Amino acid sequence: MTLLSGIRVLDLSLQLPGPFCTMMMADYGADVVKIDEPEPRVRNPFAAAEPGTGPLDRYLNRGKRSVTIDLKSEDGREIFRKLAATADVVVEGFRPGVVARLGVDYGTVSSANPGIVYCSISGYGQDGPMSAVPGHDVNYLSYAGVLGLSGSRDGPPSPLPVQLGDVYGGSMMALSGILMALLSRQRTGKGAWLDISMTDGTLASLAIPASSWMGGGIPQERGDMPLSGMFPCYGVYRCADGGFVGLGALEPWFWKNLVTRLDRRDLAGRQYAAGEESEEARRELQAIFLGRTRDEWIRFFEGADICISPVLSLAEALAHPNAAARRMVVDVESPLGGAERQIGLPIKMAGRVEEAPRRAPLLGEHDDEILAGLGYGAERIAALREAGVIRKR
């Protein structure tokens, strides 16, 4: 899609939060220029030996252009400042203070480009007592109270299989802030510095438990909240083949449809049972679900207007007919040759043709092209390459 056509983004970020945000912008038409190190450390802990060629790199950096710049050199900083003068957005994910030491901070960039939208993504924010503390997703979830609420009642807190802090608290909050700032700039002509804390963003995800606690004084305990074990109408049940179904019969009509279809109207009044009564209702439902396999139950409930689903493996989810119909798995050209399957575009827009994302760049693939666009001649580019300011071939 070309929704963001004409928007240039400089991506200084590593790991997952920043690159996921800028990937979304590239998928929807922005010109995202990935600022890479000439001799990089790994972009993420799961990278391949050759920088930029691992599957996560190929996914997160699709549709971007790669230029290598040594920001610790004055020549490198000059290149960045020239690029920033032509850009709409800068995204960085360093610890607070690093970009200032490198001379590529908001103050420096905005002095030459007052309209720049500069987005800083960090674990705990640009200020506050924890601004310099290192962290990863598990730490942001810990401080936000999400990890403490995750898992079963009698077990330890359970780490999530997806990076909620990184992607929701970081990437998506950054993307939302950037788009709002760009809209504001259309009216005011002024840019903005966005301070995105992944812990702040994760705290914001606690809509139901936090409002229940702060607004109603209702205790929130692991494994004993409305959506994590309190009610028999909402949860996961094991089936005869060892598979599971997910039941979400929260509304009275869904519960009524469930007990009617099961011919267990005696359970009708136990939808929101609590305490021992809830445990007893769960045991009865569990005994029922052990009577058929997972897929047999899904066929049994087909057309019954009940919120029930098979708990799919990752492979099953990616191959599901609905994912195919929604184009959520697509073929993308690989920088290593051929094509590969990747997650598709999650935001659909009626009347717009949805094109497959463009491939990720090889490290420094666009060095000459981007520097030439800034007015650097071939001899100067060769000298920068020889000096290690950009990647040597």
Order of alpha helices (4+ residues) and beta strands (2+ residues): beta-alpha-beta-alpha-beta-alpha-beta-alpha-alpha-beta-alpha-alpha-beta-alpha-alpha-beta-beta-alpha-alpha-alpha-beta-alpha-alpha-beta-beta-alpha-alpha
